[in-house]
Amino acid sequence: MASPMVYKGRPVVRDGNKVYFGEPYNKYMVVLTVLENVNELPSRILVQLQSTDPALAMTSEKIIKEVERKNLYDAFELGSVWLEKQLAE
C-alpha cells in the first residue's frame, strides 16, 4: 500500500481535477482546482481556502479566500500560507 502524499506535513488527496490539502477535521482546508493544462502540466489553478463546517452548504459561504495561480508550486505555497494563518487564529 502506498503512503499518502503530504506537503509541509499535511495530507494531499487528488480527486480528478481537484487537489485537497489539509486535514478534513480541521476548521479549514485548501482546495486546488486545475482549470487548464498545457502539455499535460497544470497552467491555471484555482486556489481556495474553504471552511469545513458541515452546516455551510457547498456555496460561496464556504470559500474564505480565492485566487488563480499559473503553476502547482505557487498554488501550494499560497494555499499553505493561507491555511497556516487561518488555523492559527
Secondary structure, DSSP 8 states (H G I E B T S, - for coil): ----EEETTEEEEEETTEEEES-TTSSEEEEEEEEEEETTEEEEEEEEEEE--TTS-SSTTTEEEEEEESSHHHHHHHHHHHHHHHHH-
